[in-house]
C-alpha cells in the first residue's frame, strides 16, 4: 500500500515540538478528532494510542516511531495517518534508546484492522530505510515532504515489479 493512499497532505506537520511522548500522543489525538469531526473525543483517541503502546513500544529505531491505534468504526471507515517531523527529538523509550524526531501515526477502524496489517508492515519497513528518513528529516515544507512520500511510493512499486519479474524467471 502506498503512503499517499493512506496519508493526506494536510496531515503532514513539520517542525512541531513536544516535551514528551504523552504530549505527542495528545497532539495526535487532538489533530485526528479535528480531522474526523467525530463524536469520540480526544481522550478516546489518546487512549487507543496509549493502550496500544503498552502492548509494545512503537519506536522503530534510528529516531523513528510508528504509533498505532484502533478507533471505533463509527468514527473511522479507513486508515488515517499523521506524519510529524519534530523540531527536536523526544525521549520515546525506543528499543535502541534513541530519541524520536520522525513520527508516522496510523489509526485504523477497530472493526477491520486485520486487513491493514500487510500495509502497516510495508510502511514500517520503509520507515527503517535510512535514506528515506534522512530525506524526511531534511524536508523544509509540506510539499517537499509529500514529494518524498510520492517518490517512495514509486520506488516501492518498482521494487515489487522487479521482484515479480525475478520470481517469474526463476520458475
C-alpha positions as CSV (number, residue, x, y, z in Angstrom):
1,X,0.0,0.0,0.0
2,X,1.2,3.5,-0.8
3,X,2.0,6.2,1.7
4,X,0.0,8.6,-0.5
5,X,-3.1,6.4,-0.3
6,X,-3.0,6.5,3.5
7,X,-1.7,9.9,4.2
8,X,-3.3,13.2,3.2
9,X,-1.1,16.1,2.5
10,X,-3.0,18.1,5.1
11,X,-1.9,15.6,7.7
12,X,1.8,16.4,7.4
13,X,3.2,18.5,10.2
14,X,6.8,19.8,10.1
15,X,8.8,21.5,12.9
16,X,6.4,20.6,15.7
17,X,7.6,20.5,19.3
18,X,6.6,18.3,22.2
19,X,8.1,17.7,25.7
20,X,7.2,14.0,25.9
21,X,5.6,11.0,24.2
22,X,2.4,11.7,26.2
23,X,2.2,15.3,24.8
24,X,2.9,13.9,21.3
25,X,0.0,11.4,21.6
26,X,-2.3,14.1,23.0
27,X,-1.5,16.3,19.9
28,X,-2.1,13.4,17.5
29,X,-5.4,12.7,19.2
30,X,-6.5,16.4,19.0
31,X,-5.5,16.5,15.4
32,X,-7.3,13.3,14.5
33,X,-10.5,14.4,16.3
34,X,-10.4,17.7,14.4
35,X,-9.9,15.9,11.1
36,X,-12.7,13.5,11.6
37,X,-15.1,15.8,13.3
38,X,-16.0,12.7,15.3
39,X,-18.1,12.4,18.4
40,X,-15.4,10.4,20.2
41,X,-13.3,12.9,21.9
42,X,-9.6,13.4,22.1
43,X,-9.4,11.2,25.2
44,X,-10.7,8.1,23.3
45,X,-8.2,8.7,20.6
46,X,-5.4,9.3,23.1
47,X,-6.3,6.1,25.0
48,X,-6.3,4.0,21.8
49,X,-2.7,5.1,21.0
50,X,-1.6,4.8,24.7
51,X,-3.1,1.4,25.2
52,X,-1.5,0.1,22.0
53,X,1.8,1.5,23.2
54,X,1.5,-0.5,26.4
55,X,1.5,-3.7,24.3
56,X,4.8,-2.8,22.7
57,X,6.9,0.3,22.0
58,X,6.2,1.7,18.6
59,X,9.8,3.0,18.2
60,X,11.3,1.6,15.1
61,X,14.8,2.7,15.8
62,X,17.0,5.5,14.3
63,X,14.8,8.2,15.8
64,X,11.6,6.9,14.1
65,X,8.3,5.9,15.7
66,X,5.1,4.5,14.2
67,X,2.4,4.7,16.9
68,X,-0.8,2.9,16.0
69,X,-4.3,2.7,17.4
70,X,-7.8,1.3,16.6
71,X,-10.7,3.8,16.7
72,X,-14.3,2.8,16.9
73,X,-15.7,2.0,13.4
74,X,-18.4,4.6,13.7
75,X,-15.7,7.4,13.7
76,X,-13.3,5.9,11.1
77,X,-14.0,3.9,8.0
78,X,-10.5,3.8,6.6
79,X,-7.0,4.3,8.0
80,X,-6.0,7.9,9.0
81,X,-2.3,8.7,9.1
82,X,-0.4,11.7,10.5
83,X,3.2,12.4,9.8
84,X,5.2,14.6,12.1
85,X,8.7,15.9,11.8
86,X,9.7,17.1,15.3
87,X,11.7,20.2,15.9
88,X,13.8,18.4,18.4
89,X,13.8,14.7,19.4
90,X,11.9,13.5,22.4
91,X,12.6,10.6,24.7
92,X,10.4,7.7,23.5
93,X,11.8,4.7,25.4
94,X,12.6,3.2,21.9
95,X,14.3,-0.2,21.7
96,X,17.5,1.4,20.5
97,X,17.3,4.1,23.3
98,X,17.5,6.9,20.7
99,X,15.1,9.8,21.0
100,X,12.5,10.2,18.3
101,X,12.1,13.0,15.8
102,X,10.1,11.3,13.0
103,X,6.6,10.1,13.7
104,X,4.2,8.3,11.4
105,X,1.0,7.7,13.3
106,X,-1.6,5.2,12.0
107,X,-5.2,4.9,13.2
108,X,-7.4,2.2,11.7
109,X,-11.0,1.2,12.2
110,X,-11.4,-1.3,15.0
111,X,-13.8,-3.5,13.1
112,X,-11.5,-4.4,10.2
113,X,-7.9,-3.6,11.4
114,X,-6.7,-7.1,10.3
115,X,-6.9,-6.1,6.6
116,X,-4.3,-3.4,7.1
117,X,-1.6,-5.5,8.7
118,X,0.3,-6.1,5.5
119,X,0.2,-2.4,4.6
120,X,1.4,-1.5,8.1
121,X,4.3,-4.0,7.8
122,X,5.3,-2.5,4.4
123,X,5.2,1.1,5.8
124,X,7.2,0.2,8.9
125,X,9.8,-1.5,6.7
126,X,10.1,1.7,4.6
127,X,10.3,3.8,7.7
128,X,13.5,1.9,8.6
129,X,15.2,3.0,5.4
130,X,17.9,5.4,6.5
131,X,18.0,7.3,3.2
132,X,14.2,7.8,3.2
133,X,14.3,9.0,6.8
134,X,17.2,11.3,6.1
135,X,15.2,12.9,3.3
136,X,12.1,13.3,5.5
137,X,14.3,14.9,8.2
138,X,15.6,17.5,5.8
139,X,12.2,18.4,4.3
140,X,11.6,22.1,4.6
141,X,7.9,22.2,3.5
142,X,4.8,20.1,3.5
143,X,5.1,20.0,-0.3
144,X,8.6,18.7,-0.2
145,X,7.7,16.0,2.4
146,X,4.8,15.0,0.2
147,X,7.1,14.6,-2.8
148,X,9.4,12.4,-0.8
149,X,6.4,10.1,0.0
150,X,5.4,10.1,-3.6
151,X,8.9,9.1,-4.7
152,X,9.0,6.4,-2.0
153,X,5.7,5.0,-3.4
154,X,7.1,4.9,-6.9
155,X,10.2,3.1,-5.8
156,X,8.1,0.6,-3.8
157,X,6.1,-0.2,-6.9
158,X,9.3,-0.5,-9.0
159,X,10.8,-2.9,-6.4
160,X,7.6,-5.0,-6.4
161,X,7.7,-5.2,-10.2
162,X,11.4,-6.2,-10.3
163,X,10.8,-8.8,-7.6
164,X,7.8,-10.3,-9.5
165,X,9.9,-10.5,-12.7
166,X,12.7,-12.2,-10.8
167,X,10.3,-14.7,-9.4
168,X,8.8,-15.4,-12.9
169,X,12.3,-16.1,-14.3
170,X,13.1,-18.5,-11.5
171,X,10.1,-20.6,-12.2
